[in-house]
Amino acid sequence: MPLYYQLQEVLKEQIESGTWGTGEALPSEPELARRFGVSRVVVRQALAILEDDRQIVRIKGRGTFVAEPKLDARAGGLSRSLVLPRPAEVAIQTLDVRSAHVEESIRGELGARPDEEVLRVTTCLSLRGVPLSISYSFFRRAEVAWLEAGIHPGRNVPPDLVLADHGIELAQARIAVETSQCGQFEADRFGIPHRASVFLAVCTELRHDGATTRPFEVARVEYRGDLLRFRLEVSETGPGGIEAMWELTDPVVGATARGVDGP
C-alpha cells in the first residue's frame, strides 16, 4: 500500500477520533513529514485525498483545518423536515401560507375531493443563515389545522414542531429530481443570479394510516445547485427502495461558520 495512502488513513482516523477537533489546524506539512518519517511529497498526496473527501479544508496563507462533518439530509417536502426537532443551526422560515387553487394533478395526487380546500405553505430552509432550498408544499387543509395554527409568514417554524406530536408518522415517498433554473423570487432569496442552476425535486410524502399508507403532502422543492449535490442511497425500508439525499458540497460555508476566512 502506498505510503501516502497509509498516511491519509492514519490522519483520517485521528480526525475522526477527535485528536484534532472541527475547525482546528493540523500541523504544518514539514511537521507532519517529521512526525511520520515521510517526505513532504507523501504528506501533500495524503492531504489531497483528505481534501477531496472533505475531511479537511486547506486555506491559502492560513493552513489546513479539520472540516465540518459532512452535512446531508433526505430530500423531500416540508413534512420530511418536521420528523425530528431541528438543531439550532437549521432554520425553516415560513414565507407564505394560504388556501390555494391548485392543478388537478396535485389535487389528485393528494387524494383531495374537488370541493376540498388545499393549503399551500411556502418555506425556506437555511443552514447557519445560508438559504439552501425553497419548498412549495400542498396539504389537505382539514388535515393540517395544527400546522396552519403553528406557523406564521415571516417567522421561523418552531424548532420543536414535529409530526409525532400530532399523530403523524411518515412512510415512504415518491420523488423525482431534475435540473432546472430558478426564477427571480428564488434567486432573490438564495442570493444567486436569475435562472441559475437548481435541483428541482417533485415529491409526494406518504403517511401511515393503519395498515396502509396514503398521501399527506405534495411538494415542489428547489435546491441550490451551487452548494448542494444529490446522491441515491439504497433504503433499508424495503426491497429495491432508494432514497434521494442532498449533501452540502461547499466547505467554505462550514469554514465561514467557524469564523475562518475563505480562500
C-alpha positions, -999 to 999 in steps of 0.1 A, spaced: 0 0 0 15 34 -10 29 55 19 6 84 11 -25 62 14 -13 48 47 -7 83 60 -41 96 50 -57 66 67 -38 75 99 -47 111 97 -84 103 89 -85 81 120 -70 108 142 -95 133 129 -125 110 135 -113 101 169 -110 138 179 -72 142 180 -80 175 161 -115 190 165 -136 207 139 -120 239 128 -87 231 145 -55 235 124 -35 204 115 3 205 120 22 220 90 35 198 62 71 199 74 59 189 109 38 161 96 67 148 75 90 149 105 64 133 128 57 104 105 91 100 89 80 106 53 87 131 26 67 163 21 55 149 -12 39 120 6 23 144 31 9 166 2 -6 135 -15 -22 123 17 -37 157 24 -50 159 -12 -70 127 -6 -84 141 27 -93 173 10 -111 155 -19 -131 136 8 -139 169 25 -122 158 58 -101 189 57 -101 225 43 -69 239 30 -69 277 30 -41 295 12 -19 316 36 -38 302 67 -31 265 69 -50 232 69 -81 228 91 -104 200 101 -136 204 81 -172 204 94 -187 170 94 -204 162 62 -239 176 62 -267 158 44 -304 150 46 -331 131 29 -347 151 1 -384 157 5 -412 182 14 -417 203 44 -431 173 64 -398 154 59 -381 183 78 -407 180 107 -399 144 116 -374 155 143 -368 187 162 -344 210 143 -310 218 157 -301 255 163 -281 257 131 -311 248 109 -340 272 103 -372 269 83 -387 303 76 -424 305 66 -427 327 35 -464 322 28 -495 303 40 -527 303 20 -556 283 8 -548 278 -29 -564 268 -62 -542 240 -74 -538 220 -105 -559 189 -108 -528 168 -109 -518 180 -74 -553 176 -60 -555 141 -75 -520 132 -60 -532 144 -26 -564 124 -29 -584 156 -22 -620 159 -32 -630 185 -59 -646 208 -33 -619 203 -6 -596 231 4 -559 227 -2 -534 246 19 -502 258 2 -472 265 25 -440 281 11 -409 278 33 -372 284 30 -347 260 46 -314 276 58 -282 262 74 -263 287 96 -281 316 79 -273 303 44 -306 295 24 -304 261 7 -339 253 -5 -374 267 -11 -404 244 -8 -439 248 -21 -459 223 -1 -496 213 -6 -517 196 21 -554 188 25 -563 218 47 -585 199 71 -557 175 79 -531 202 90 -550 227 111 -523 222 137 -497 232 111 -516 263 99 -520 274 135 -484 269 145 -466 288 116 -467 324 106 -453 342 74 -421 359 81 -413 338 112 -393 305 116 -412 273 121 -408 265 158 -379 240 161 -399 217 184 -429 215 160 -428 178 150 -452 154 132 -453 128 160 -470 153 184 -499 153 160 -502 116 154 -485 116 120 -458 91 110 -443 94 75 -439 63 54 -421 61 20 -421 89 -5 -423 92 -43 -397 117 -56 -383 128 -89 -352 151 -92 -341 171 -122 -320 201 -130 -338 234 -136 -333 272 -135 -345 293 -106 -370 322 -110 -365 357 -98 -382 350 -65 -359 321 -57 -329 339 -70 -335 368 -46 -339 345 -17 -308 325 -25 -287 355 -34 -278 339 -68 -283 351 -104 -318 348 -120 -320 315 -140 -290 300 -121 -290 262 -120 -310 245 -93 -322 210 -85 -360 206 -87 -375 178 -66 -412 169 -71 -423 146 -43 -453 130 -27 -449 122 10 -470 93 23 -481 88 59 -491 56 77 -528 51 80 -534 19 100 -520 -10 80 -519 11 48 -504 44 36 -520 75 20 -507 108 6 -500 135 31 -481 162 12 -472 171 -24 -442 194 -27 -421 211 -53 -387 219 -38 -359 239 -54 -324 232 -40 -294 254 -48 -271 239 -74 -241 259 -63 -239 245 -28 -256 211 -29 -254 178 -48 -277 148 -48 -270 111 -44 -291 80 -43 -289 55 -14 -304 21 -12 -331 22 15 -334 -3 43 -372 1 44 -378 -25 18 -365 -44 -12 -355 -21 -40 -361 10 -20 -340 41 -29 -337 74 -11 -326 107 -26 -302 126 -3 -289 161 -6 -254 169 6 -236 202 13 -206 204 -10 -191 239 -3 -166 237 26 -164 275 27 -199 275 42 -186 254 71 -154 275 73 -173 307 74 -195 294 102 -163 288 123 -150 323 116 -123 311 92 -119 333 61 -123 315 28 -97 315 1 
